[in-house]
């Protein structure tokens, strides 16, 4: 039988804060203080970002760009001063006209001064706008240079999680943020502060203390509203920008792979993915603009109150003979003239805080690039007593993977030695090369180049010393000349043609409509797979590396062409260390030493003739080729 217990009145006493109202007041006060301190901390962070931004920008901007910035600020200062005294001149001119006692020369002088103060800001703002645009172009050039350095420092894992559309959107957004900061600093910070300060001084001297106080109160309330709502907008903007980047990245990926949709008739499926991303973008924008609308409504109500008080006080003074008509004109003109500066200053707090945050993150990325990557490549000391390449117990696991690609790999290659690395698919051959070229950093062990740990060698030096050709060839949508000169910018046309000849592309240039100036298709679409690989080899022939690495770089060539091109490599780079990764028996005989990789480990190594009889994998490959 289930027993039900009778509930008894609770004897528990209410919380002490409920019994003591003063504790509630103290708790609420502490919450308000904490909120105030949090806002103050945010303001301090913003100021720190300003100082850090100027410090960082000064290192990335050239002298000409800093000079342009000074010109822009100077123009806006003079323009702000002119706009601030215009209402005063108008008020004086009105009084003189109504009094009828002013001389003709004084009226002409006042009219000329009024016209000058009206026209001068327009001229100076046009000059400042032109200089701002020029500054943006020059600053973007420096910004892109630093961004390219940043990208060059990144491992391949960085690019596997981001596509080109996302990275392009990132630097585009940084460029827009930079323009917002430049524009707001000159036109929305300096100019409004100068105008408001001069206006308050003139009104105070004119004994319009109530109007001057109204301007101050309006400015404080307006800025407070924008600061509070701006923090909400800043949080929402992070989601908005992330949604925009995702949308752009999805669009870029969809366009790049539209051929897949055509091949499998999957247009609707591909489009549905983009529509889903657009829906996320739309929702993010809706939340952002809802808060923005709320902020604008409050600002409009504040202005109505400010304008009503100012105009009412001025009108009351004129009606009761306490002030002149010119004084009322002065007040009315300042009321309308200061509307734009105060709004600009308030909107700036929201806009520039958002831009400072995102641009600050971007600049932190640029600052993370080691200074060595900004210098010219340094020479890695070479010694005949040190191995050219040395792997010492190297293990590598790719991001997101659970199985290591390399497991305790150890081997060494002497200077001038020609080595072939082979093994079944997925054995770890390419992983060895990716670790050597620092596309991925090993989890354990070390890799040395002529006795120096490659982790201590900057990327440009490593790229200069190691010439690398892979099965994947990157072709830019530019001229054939540009696609070759990217390997060595100072290469002459004669050297370019000679490198093409060595790569077996001697007949390519005469067949092109504009020769070396022919624009290659997107990703080399106008070239065959074999031509693209030979173009990559032609780039290699333009360089003078100490170590040559060819990772399946001839897989798209027929055996005869491959044999001829590889022999040309051995001849051109005679005396250099050469590493060839291949699965073709015809290429295995080219090396002094053969390294067989299996399951991420070095299974065997030695001369070709030694291994063909004792290594199972090599025996199977050679037997299959013979049959």
Secondary structure, DSSP 8 states (H G I E B T S, - for coil): ---------------HHHH-HHHHHHHHHHHHHHHHHHHHHHHHHHHHHHHHHHHHHHHHS-HHHHHHHHHHHHHHHHHHHHHHHHHHHHHHHHHHHHH--S-HHHHHHHHHHHHHHHHHHHHHHHHHHHHHHHHHHHHHHHHHHHHHHHHHTS-HHHHHSS-HHHHHHHHHHHHHHHHHHHHIIIIIIIHHHHHHHHHHHHHHHTT-HHHHHHHHHHHHHHHHHHHHHHHHHHHHHHHHHHHHHHHHHHHHHHHHTHHHHHHHT-HHHHHHHHHHHHHHHHHHHHHHHHHHHHHHHHHHHHHHHHHHHHHHHHHHHHHTTSS-HHHHHHHHHHHHHHHHHHHHHHHHHHHHHHHHHHHHHHHHHHHTS-GGGGS--------TTS-SEEEEEEEE--TT-SS-SEEEEEEEE-TT-EEEEE-STTSSHHHHHHHHTTSS--SEEEEEETTEEGGGS-HHHHHHHEEEEESS----SSBHHHHHHTT-TT--HHHHHHHHHHTT-TTHHHHSTTGGG-B--GGGTTS-HHHHHHHHHHHHHT---SEEEEESTTTTS-HHHHHHHHHHHHHHTTTSEEEEE---HHHHTTSSEEEEEETTEEEEEE-HHHHHHH-HHHHHHHHHHH-
